[in-house]
Amino acid sequence: MRIIFIGAPGTGKGTQATLTANEYNIPNVSAGDILRHTILKNDTFSKKIKNIIDQGQLVDDEFISSLIKQRLEQKDCHTGFLLDGFPRTLSQANFMKQWKIKIDYVIEFTASLQTIIERIKGRRIHLKSGRIYHIKFKPPKIEGIDDFTGQQLDIRTDDTEDNIKKRILEYQKMTIPLIEYYKKEQITGNVNFLTINADNSTLEINKKLKNALNT
């Protein structure tokens, strides 16, 4: 099974991606995780990428597409994968089309701005592993500390309310054409496209998702 998750930051798609990848035993290919690992290299190029992200901007389409392509060419992705956060733009979708990879499902997650802000402002991250906690919905056992390593959790520098709103506007601007593209792909029978309301609890969202994928 080859699945794409599309959704603004804070819609919970990362959480659902982890659950779904485990459910179907397929690799969870997260564009965000790939970028974070690139940033941790701490060279001149990675610092440039970090600066772009910290300003709430999106990384160049060709660059992120090349990183994703390298990941999908790895052996564990040959029989299926879940793409979280890619493609985000029509240009990125066109790169995927050139790779001639058949996609089975495209799932769009939607949520209100109020829900998104609450989720993102309470988010805490263990940078090395990519594990995500939330002070309200998924707190660590010890406040501010990763459950597995005992290391400090971080708040992403772009997780401020102003940056969140900026990222949502940027997301909407770039993603509306992408959504229309996949809706047309569904009409022609190339993909199954579904929209899920992500304002609900993690359990409720996951139940809807399972029903959709098992239909």
C-alpha positions as CSV (number, residue, x, y, z in Angstrom):
1,M,0.0,0.0,0.0
2,R,1.3,3.5,-1.0
3,I,-0.3,6.3,0.9
4,I,0.1,10.1,1.0
5,F,-1.0,12.2,4.0
6,I,-1.6,15.9,3.3
7,G,-2.5,18.4,6.0
8,A,-1.4,21.7,7.6
9,P,0.9,21.6,10.6
10,G,-1.0,20.7,13.7
11,T,-3.7,18.6,12.0
12,G,-2.3,15.5,13.6
13,K,-1.2,13.8,10.4
14,G,2.2,13.0,12.0
15,T,0.6,11.0,14.8
16,Q,-1.8,9.3,12.4
17,A,1.2,8.5,10.1
18,T,3.0,6.7,12.9
19,L,-0.1,4.7,13.8
20,T,-1.0,3.8,10.2
21,A,2.5,2.8,9.2
22,N,2.6,0.4,12.2
23,E,-0.8,-0.9,11.3
24,Y,0.1,-1.8,7.7
25,N,3.8,-2.5,8.4
26,I,5.1,0.0,5.9
27,P,7.8,2.7,6.3
28,N,6.7,6.1,7.5
29,V,8.5,8.5,5.3
30,S,8.2,11.9,6.9
31,A,9.5,15.0,5.0
32,G,9.8,16.8,8.3
33,D,12.0,14.1,9.8
34,I,14.2,14.0,6.7
35,L,14.7,17.7,6.9
36,R,15.4,17.6,10.6
37,H,18.1,14.9,10.1
38,T,19.6,17.1,7.3
39,I,19.7,20.1,9.7
40,L,21.5,18.0,12.4
41,K,24.5,17.6,10.1
42,N,25.3,21.2,11.2
43,D,27.2,22.2,8.0
44,T,26.9,25.4,6.0
45,F,24.1,24.0,3.8
46,S,22.1,22.6,6.8
47,K,22.3,25.9,8.5
48,K,20.8,27.6,5.4
49,I,17.9,25.1,5.5
50,K,17.4,25.6,9.2
51,N,17.2,29.4,8.7
52,I,14.5,28.9,6.0
53,I,12.4,26.7,8.3
54,D,12.8,29.0,11.3
55,Q,11.3,31.8,9.3
56,G,8.2,29.6,8.6
57,Q,9.0,29.2,4.9
58,L,9.0,26.1,2.8
59,V,12.2,24.5,1.5
60,D,12.8,24.5,-2.3
61,D,10.7,21.9,-4.2
62,E,13.5,20.4,-6.1
63,F,15.7,20.0,-3.0
64,I,13.1,18.3,-0.8
65,S,11.9,16.2,-3.8
66,S,15.4,14.8,-4.3
67,L,15.7,13.9,-0.6
68,I,12.3,12.1,-0.8
69,K,13.3,10.2,-4.0
70,Q,16.5,9.0,-2.4
71,R,14.4,7.6,0.5
72,L,11.8,5.9,-1.7
73,E,14.5,4.2,-3.6
74,Q,15.6,2.3,-0.5
75,K,14.6,-1.4,-0.4
76,D,12.1,-1.1,2.5
77,C,9.9,1.2,0.4
78,H,9.7,-1.1,-2.7
79,T,6.5,-2.8,-1.5
80,G,4.8,0.2,0.1
81,F,5.2,3.4,2.1
82,L,3.4,6.2,3.8
83,L,4.4,9.8,2.8
84,D,3.8,12.4,5.5
85,G,4.2,16.0,4.4
86,F,5.1,15.3,0.8
87,P,4.1,16.4,-1.7
88,R,3.1,19.8,-0.5
89,T,2.9,21.6,-3.8
90,L,1.8,20.9,-7.4
91,S,5.4,21.1,-8.4
92,Q,6.4,18.3,-5.9
93,A,3.5,16.2,-7.2
94,N,4.8,16.6,-10.7
95,F,8.2,15.3,-9.6
96,M,6.4,12.3,-8.1
97,K,4.6,11.7,-11.4
98,Q,8.0,11.6,-13.2
99,W,9.1,8.8,-10.9
100,K,6.1,6.7,-12.1
101,I,5.2,5.6,-8.6
102,K,1.6,4.4,-8.3
103,I,-0.2,6.0,-5.3
104,D,-3.2,4.1,-3.8
105,Y,-4.6,6.7,-1.3
106,V,-4.3,10.4,-0.7
107,I,-5.7,11.5,2.6
108,E,-6.3,15.2,3.4
109,F,-6.5,16.2,7.1
110,T,-8.3,19.4,7.9
111,A,-8.7,21.2,11.3
112,S,-9.8,24.6,12.5
113,L,-7.1,27.3,13.2
114,Q,-7.9,27.3,16.9
115,T,-7.3,23.5,17.1
116,I,-4.0,23.8,15.1
117,I,-2.7,26.6,17.3
118,E,-3.5,24.7,20.5
119,R,-1.8,21.6,19.3
120,I,1.4,23.3,17.9
121,K,2.0,25.6,20.9
122,G,1.9,22.7,23.3
123,R,4.2,20.5,21.2
124,R,7.5,19.3,22.6
125,I,10.1,17.4,20.5
126,H,13.0,15.1,21.0
127,L,15.1,16.3,18.1
128,K,17.4,13.3,17.6
129,S,14.6,10.8,17.4
130,G,11.8,13.0,16.1
131,R,9.5,11.8,19.0
132,I,6.8,14.3,19.6
133,Y,5.0,15.0,22.9
134,H,2.3,17.4,23.9
135,I,1.9,19.1,27.2
136,K,-1.9,18.4,27.2
137,F,-2.6,15.5,24.9
138,K,0.5,13.4,25.1
139,P,2.8,14.6,28.0
140,P,6.1,12.9,28.8
141,K,6.4,11.0,32.0
142,I,8.7,13.7,33.4
143,E,7.9,17.3,32.2
144,G,10.3,18.4,29.6
145,I,12.2,15.1,29.4
146,D,12.1,12.4,26.7
147,D,10.7,9.1,28.0
148,F,13.4,6.9,26.4
149,T,16.6,8.8,26.6
150,G,16.2,11.1,29.6
151,Q,17.3,14.0,27.3
152,Q,15.8,17.5,27.2
153,L,12.8,18.1,25.0
154,D,12.8,21.1,22.7
155,I,10.2,23.6,21.4
156,R,10.7,24.3,17.7
157,T,11.8,27.9,17.1
158,D,9.0,28.3,14.5
159,D,6.2,27.1,16.9
160,T,5.1,30.6,17.8
161,E,1.5,31.8,17.1
162,D,2.6,34.3,14.5
163,N,4.7,31.7,12.7
164,I,1.9,29.2,12.9
165,K,-0.5,31.6,11.2
166,K,2.1,32.4,8.6
167,R,2.7,28.7,7.9
168,I,-1.0,28.0,7.6
169,L,-1.4,30.8,5.0
170,E,1.6,29.6,3.1
171,Y,0.3,26.0,3.3
172,Q,-3.1,27.0,2.0
173,K,-1.6,29.1,-0.9
174,M,0.6,26.2,-2.0
175,T,-1.6,23.3,-1.3
176,I,-5.0,24.2,-2.8
177,P,-3.8,23.5,-6.4
178,L,-2.4,20.2,-5.1
179,I,-5.8,19.2,-3.6
180,E,-7.5,20.0,-6.9
181,Y,-4.9,17.9,-8.7
182,Y,-5.6,14.8,-6.6
183,K,-9.3,15.3,-6.8
184,K,-9.0,15.2,-10.6
185,E,-6.7,12.1,-10.3
186,Q,-9.5,10.4,-8.4
187,I,-12.0,11.2,-11.1
188,T,-9.7,9.5,-13.7
189,G,-9.3,6.5,-11.4
190,N,-5.6,7.0,-10.7
191,V,-6.0,7.4,-6.9
192,N,-8.4,7.3,-4.0
193,F,-8.7,10.8,-2.4
194,L,-10.4,11.3,1.0
195,T,-10.8,14.2,3.4
196,I,-10.8,13.6,7.2
197,N,-11.9,16.2,9.8
198,A,-9.0,16.2,12.2
199,D,-10.6,18.4,14.9
200,N,-11.6,15.2,16.7
201,S,-9.5,13.0,19.2
202,T,-6.6,10.9,18.0
203,L,-8.7,7.7,18.5
204,E,-11.7,9.0,16.6
205,I,-9.5,10.2,13.7
206,N,-7.7,6.9,13.6
207,K,-11.0,5.0,13.5
208,K,-12.2,7.1,10.5
209,L,-8.8,6.5,8.8
210,K,-9.0,2.7,9.2
211,N,-12.5,2.6,7.8
212,A,-11.4,4.6,4.8
213,L,-8.3,2.5,4.1
214,N,-10.1,-0.8,4.6
215,T,-13.0,0.1,2.3
